Amino acid sequence: MTERIARRIALAVLSRIEEGRLTIVEGATRTTFGSDAAPAAIVTIRDPRAWSKLLQGSRGLAEAYRDNYWDSPDLVAVIRVGARNARRLDAVRRRATPIREPFQRARQAFRSNTPRRARRDIEAHYDLGNELFGLMLDDTMMYSSAVFATPQTSLHEAAVAKLDMICDKLALGPDDHVLEIGTGWGGFATHAAATRGCRVTTTTISAEQHAHAVERVNALGLQDRVTVLQEDYRDLTGRYDKLVSIEMIEAVGWKDFPTFFRTCSDLLEDDGAMLLQAIVMDDRAYSVERASRSFIRTLIFPNGCLPSREVIARCVARDTDLHTTHLEDLTPHYAETLHRWRANFDDAEEKLRGLGYDDAFQRLWRLYLAYCEAGFAERRIGLVQTVLAKPRWRPEACDLGVGELAAVAQ
């Protein structure tokens, strides 16, 4: 009876679809909602328990897919249809925010993002095994958006292009000592040191990433230019000419965004600058999403939180002496990056199974990659690169091309 009631409620919600088309297949029965406009998606219900799960939000959706209660030949299309039609629900959720927010704050009040908790949350994702990420990513092992010059650009070429873009925006050179917060697997640190001759100190709290990055630095003979630390960013000391953080802020936690920017500012010389690459949510959704228990925040990135552009600007203005000299939207590139990662992941299905990543794990991660790809494609989430500079930062005009000068002038 519970499943029948859940089904009735779920179908009533689906009947409100106006943009795109969703077809539900249950045995020999096909029910279609929405219009004939793209995107068009098909969902096959394999187990009636799916209905009660689907009423539990994105986490229930993910758990039901992981457990094979439902399936689809095109997961991205399913999420895109949902995203297209979620905007009306957003307005309702925002109106409920004043009621929900005190309870969300109370739930978070006793959950300080201590270094110990941060390390545990990072381990839950990044220490799943270097083999997993090696099969999904390209040879640079960059677990962040690439930048594609053309649709024919390979993932590797696009990843290197992104690294060069970062180096160019900061005009990195042999006289620079660069701090990187969020090492990943050492892709940026080794690229910057090898191609620009700068010194790089990079830090991560992931044991797996630290071990891989150290091995990579040694293999490339860059020990004299790259230092890999295993320290929380809040424990760092010293002053640096430039600072880079590539999609690390998402793991900071919304209560610690001011601390992050204040720490970055304190670690920079008075004429220094930093580049931040960040996944951002819509400003209008931030208050609703920041303390939610969504699929991504519970099953993929424990306790992570996306900032919004407004939140970044507010923290920079209130907690630092930095100012924004450049901002670039790279959102479309992330949809394509995730498409490439998902293709690699699917191609590695048997290898992953041999490494111990069972079907439930693979289904969950396949949905995660599709979920994010659809989010960027529909601009539910975005990607920005911003350069933040200290008061005495003055880029040398002779070192900048016309494109870079235009960017600095913005």
VOMAR-950376 format. One record per residue (C-alpha): x, y negated, z. Coordinates in steps of 0.5 Angstrom, whole numbers, plus 2048, in hexadecimal, padded with zeros to 3 digits. Each point is the difference from the previous one (the first is absolute). Layout:
// VOMAR-950376
XYZ
...
//
This chain:
// VOMAR-950376
800800800
8067FB802
8038017F9
7F97FF7FC
7FF7FA804
8077FD7FF
7FF8027F8
7FA7FC800
8037FA803
8068017FC
7FC8007F9
7FC7FA803
8077FC800
8028037F9
7FA7FD7FD
8027F9801
8068017FB
7FF7FB7FB
8077FF7FD
8038077FD
7FD806800
800806805
7FE8077FE
7FF805806
8008077FE
7FD805805
7FF8077FD
7FC7FF7FA
7FD7FA802
8037F97FD
7FE7F9803
8037FA7FD
8007F9803
8027F97FD
8017FE7F9
8038027FA
8067FB801
807803802
803803804
7FC806800
801806805
7FE807802
800803807
7FE807801
7FE802807
803807802
7FD800807
7FA7FD803
8047FE806
8037FA7FB
7FA7FC801
8017FF807
8077FE7FF
7FF7FB7FB
7FC7FC805
8067FF804
8037FB7FC
8078017FC
803805805
7FA805800
8017FF7F8
807802800
7FF806805
7FA8037FC
8057FF7FA
806803804
7FB806802
7FE8017F9
7F87FE801
8007FC7FA
8047FF7FA
8017FC7FA
8048007F9
8027F9801
8017FD807
8027F97FE
7F97FF7FC
7FC803807
8047FB804
7FF7FA7FB
7F9801800
8007FF807
8047FA800
7FC7FD7FB
7FA801804
8037FF807
8007F87FF
7F87FF802
802805806
8067FB802
7FB7FA801
7FC805805
807802804
8027F9800
7F97FD803
801806806
8077FE801
7FF7FC806
7FC806803
8068057FF
8067FC801
800800807
7FF807800
8068017FB
8047FB804
7FF804807
8028067FC
8067FD7FE
8027FD807
803806803
8048027F9
8067FC800
8048017FA
807802804
8068027FD
7FE807802
7F98007FD
8037FD7FA
8058057FF
7FB806801
7FB7FD7FB
8067FF7FB
802807801
7F98037FF
8007FD7F8
8077FF7FE
803806804
7FC8057FC
8068027FC
8057FD7FB
7FE8067FB
7F97FD800
8027F97FE
8058027FC
7FB8047FB
7FB7FA800
8057FA7FF
8057FF7FB
808800801
8007FA803
7FB803806
7FD7F9800
7F9801804
7FE7F97FE
7FD7FD7FA
8048007F9
7FF7FB7FB
7FF8027F9
8027FC7FA
7FB8047FB
7FC806801
8068047FD
8047FE805
803806805
7FE800807
808800801
8017FA7FC
7FA7FD803
803801807
8077FD7FE
7FC7FA7FD
7FD7FF807
807800803
8037FB7FB
7FA7FC801
8017FF808
8087FF7FF
7FE7FB7FB
7FB7FC804
805800806
8067FE7FB
804806804
8088007FF
806802803
8007FB805
7F9802803
7FF804806
7F98037FF
7FC803806
7FA8057FD
7FB802805
7FD8067FE
8068057FD
7FB8057FC
8058057FD
8057FA7FF
7FE7FE7F9
8017F9801
806800804
8048047FB
7FD7FC7FA
8027F9803
807802802
8028047FA
7FD7FB7FB
8017F9804
806801804
7FC7FE806
801803807
7F9803803
7FE802807
7FA8047FF
7FC803806
7FA806801
7FD804805
7FF8067FC
805805802
7FF8047F9
8017F97FC
8067FE804
8048077FF
7FE7FF7F8
8027F9800
807801803
8018067FC
7FE7FC7FA
8057FA802
806805801
7FF8047F9
8007F97FD
8067FE803
7FD7FA803
802801807
8037F9800
7FA7FC7FE
7FA804803
7FF801807
7FA804802
7FD7FF807
7FA804803
7FE7FB805
7F97FC801
8007F97FC
7FE7FD807
807802803
8047FD7FA
8057FB801
8057FB7FC
7FE7FC7FB
8008017F8
8007FC7FA
7FA8047FD
7FB805802
7FC8057FC
7FA804802
7FC8047FB
7F9803802
802801808
7FC7FA803
7FA8057FF
803804805
8017FA805
7F8800803
7FC7FA800
8027FE807
8078007FE
8007FC7FA
8027F9803
806804804
8028037F9
8007F97FD
8037FD806
806805800
8017FF7F9
8017F9800
805801806
8048047FC
8017FC7FB
8067FA7FF
7FD7F9800
8018007F8
7FD8077FF
7FA8037FD
7FC807800
7FC8047FB
7FA803802
7FC8057FC
7FA802803
7F98047FF
7FB7FB802
7F8800801
7FB7FB7FE
8007FA805
7F9801801
800808802
8067FF805
7FC7FF806
7FC8067FF
8058057FD
8067FE805
7FE804806
7FB8057FC
802808800
8008017F9
8038067FC
8067FD7FE
8017FD807
7FF807804
8028057FB
8057FD7FC
8047FA803
7FE801808
7FE7F9803
8037FC7F9
7FC7F97FE
8017FC7FA
8017F9801
7FC7FB7FC
8037FA7FC
7FD7FB805
803804806
8078007FD
7FF7F87FF
7FD7FF807
806804803
8057FD7FC
7FD7F9802
7FF801807
806805802
8067FE7FC
8047FA7FC
7FF8047FA
7FC7FD7FA
7FE8037F9
8047FF7FA
7FD8057FB
7FA805800
7FE8057FB
7FB8057FF
8028077FE
7F9804801
7FF8037F9
807803801
7FE804806
7FB8037FD
8048037FA
806802805
7FB804804
7FD8037FA
8078027FE
801803807
7FA804800
8028037F9
807802804
7FC803806
7FB8047FB
8068037FC
803802807
7FA804802
804806800
8067FE803
7FD7FC806
7FC806801
807804801
8027FB804
7FB801805
7FB7FA7FE
7F9804800
7FA7FF7FC
7FD7FC805
8067FB801
8007FF7F8
7F97FF7FF
8017FA806
8067FD7FD
7FD8017F9
7FA7FC802
8047FB804
8047FE7F9
7F98007FC
7FD7FC806
8067FB800
8007FF7F8
7F97FF800
8017FB805
8057FC7FC
7FC8017F9
7FA7FD804
8047FB804
7FD802806
8077FF802
8067FD7FD
8087FF800
8047FA800
8077FE800
8017F9804
8077FD801
8007FC807
8067FB801
8037FD806
8007F8800
8088007FE
7FF8057FA
8027FD7F9
8008047FA
8067FE7FC
7FD7FE7F9
8068037FC
7FE807803
7F98007FE
7FD8017F9
7FA7FC7FD
7FB805803
803800807
8007F8800
7F98007FE
7FE805806
8047FC805
7FC7FA7FE
7FA803801
//
